[in-house]
Amino acid sequence: MTTAVAASDLRALLGPRLKLAEPLARYTSARLGGPADYFVAAESAADLADLVRTARQAELEPVILGGGSNVLVADAGVRGLVILNRARAVEFRADAAQPTVWAESGANLGLLARQCAGRGLSGLEWAATVPGTVGGAVFGNAGAHGGDTAGNLVVAAILQQDGRVEAWRGSELGFAYRTSRLKQAKAAGRPLVVLGAELALTAGDPAALQAQVEQFVAHRKRTQPPGASMGSMFKNPPGDYAGRLIEAAGLKGARRGQVEISSLHANFFVNLGEAHAAEVFALIHQAHAAVHQQFGVDLELEVELIGDWTGTC
Ligand SMILES: Cc1cc2nc3c(=O)[nH]c(=O)nc-3n(C[C@H](O)[C@H](O)[C@H](O)COP(=O)(O)OP(=O)(O)OC[C@H]3O[C@@H](n4cnc5c(N)ncnc54)[C@H](O)[C@@H]3O)c2cc1C
């Protein structure tokens, strides 16, 4: 993205909340990546919508950052405006015939899942171990332990390119394995923004739901590495697992600088401390090439590269 406006123009539109050259590593689960030229945090869904509309007035299509748990930010950072989504209000609708929860898109998904379990509201247990926000989960149809966002979503408030807000039902979101119509719109250069989502629940026993959550947490601790990562680097190809293929290609434990392909789960690339995004990028290419050469499988990235990658490729 080219930066079409001067900092002073954005400052005039957004006021003192606008930050310049804000380091993004601290807002990502991998703890790496360079600065955003312009950065602002949205504190509510209405604020998020206003900020996006304002940015577009200034001819900037902003990058929305939720939990930063599915992105690899370039070392050179992001040329343009990053909006950090801190719209976290949540409303439980437990008394309805079909209980639901409405969450603003910056709400933490795992925390929300635990809150539901604690209130005896079943359906989101799978999400208790998934980092990131509700908006990020809708965007990428996050899922785990046999559940996914598509299975819960009743309706989502979607900010359109023309600034209107539309209510899209789950069937309108084009959900498939780790993708949605929102991902396609972004790839086509016309990003849409999730402002909030209503998720379907059912009544359950709080103790049993919490026990289920703890079981999922324990399973994750056994099977996935701790430390700073982006979760699964590649999508699982049909009928197989990316981690199995990378391991079979002999790359478990492979390192580039401060990044390691986990020896516990080869689809996790872990920042050992002071990693650079370029090191992750190099390992991505190494793993992709090795798997393609040895097994003829063209692994597709699950993690999204954002920012200015000029000169890295
Ligand atoms: C340790 C670890 C384990 C993980 N395990 C799983 C797992 O089991 N299952 C799984 O599915 N994923 C998993 N992930 C990946 C990640 O948790 C999910 O992809 C998550 O849904 C990303 O949400 P986020 O808020 O962090 O999105 P971000 O990383 O901030 O953003 C990802 C993309 O979504 C877009 N986006 C974010 N919010 C919005 C919004 N409000 N409107 C429009 N676009 C938006 C961003 O612009 C970006 O394109 C894991 C990640 C980690 C680090």
The ligand as a Gaussian input file, in Angstrom:
#p B3LYP/6-31G(d) Opt

LIG

0 1
 C       -0.324000     -20.424000      19.417000
 C       -1.362000     -20.259000      18.349000
 C       -2.315000     -21.239000      18.168000
 C       -3.300000     -21.091000      17.180000
 N       -4.233000     -22.072000      17.042000
 C       -5.219000     -21.915000      16.123000
 C       -6.250000     -22.891000      15.988000
 O       -6.307000     -23.883000      16.702000
 N       -7.204000     -22.679000      15.043000
 C       -7.206000     -21.580000      14.237000
 O       -8.101000     -21.432000      13.406000
 N       -6.238000     -20.633000      14.342000
 C       -5.260000     -20.776000      15.265000
 N       -4.275000     -19.827000      15.367000
 C       -4.290000     -18.676000      14.456000
 C       -5.109000     -17.489000      15.022000
 O       -5.352000     -17.677000      16.390000
 C       -6.434000     -17.329000      14.297000
 O       -6.216000     -17.214000      12.923000
 C       -7.181000     -16.103000      14.793000
 O       -8.532000     -16.215000      14.421000
 C       -6.617000     -14.785000      14.297000
 O       -7.303000     -13.740000      14.959000
 P       -6.581000     -12.345000      15.230000
 O       -7.520000     -11.447000      15.886000
 O       -5.284000     -12.586000      15.945000
 O       -6.284000     -11.878000      13.743000
 P       -5.031000     -11.041000      13.222000
 O       -3.838000     -11.935000      13.206000
 O       -4.919000      -9.766000      13.937000
 O       -5.490000     -10.761000      11.725000
 C       -5.608000     -11.817000      10.800000
 C       -6.355000     -11.307000       9.570000
 O       -7.681000     -11.000000       9.960000
 C       -7.986000      -9.666000       9.619000
 N       -8.888000      -9.129000      10.632000
 C       -8.712000      -9.159000      11.968000
 N       -9.764000      -8.581000      12.580000
 C      -10.599000      -8.187000      11.599000
 C      -11.849000      -7.521000      11.589000
 N      -12.446000      -7.109000      12.702000
 N      -12.435000      -7.278000      10.391000
 C      -11.836000      -7.662000       9.237000
 N      -10.652000      -8.281000       9.189000
 C      -10.048000      -8.544000      10.360000
 C       -6.655000      -8.948000       9.613000
 O       -6.680000      -7.755000       8.862000
 C       -5.780000     -10.018000       9.000000
 O       -5.979000     -10.028000       7.607000
 C       -3.296000     -19.947000      16.357000
 C       -2.340000     -18.934000      16.569000
 C       -1.396000     -19.073000      17.545000
 C       -0.386000     -17.992000      17.766000

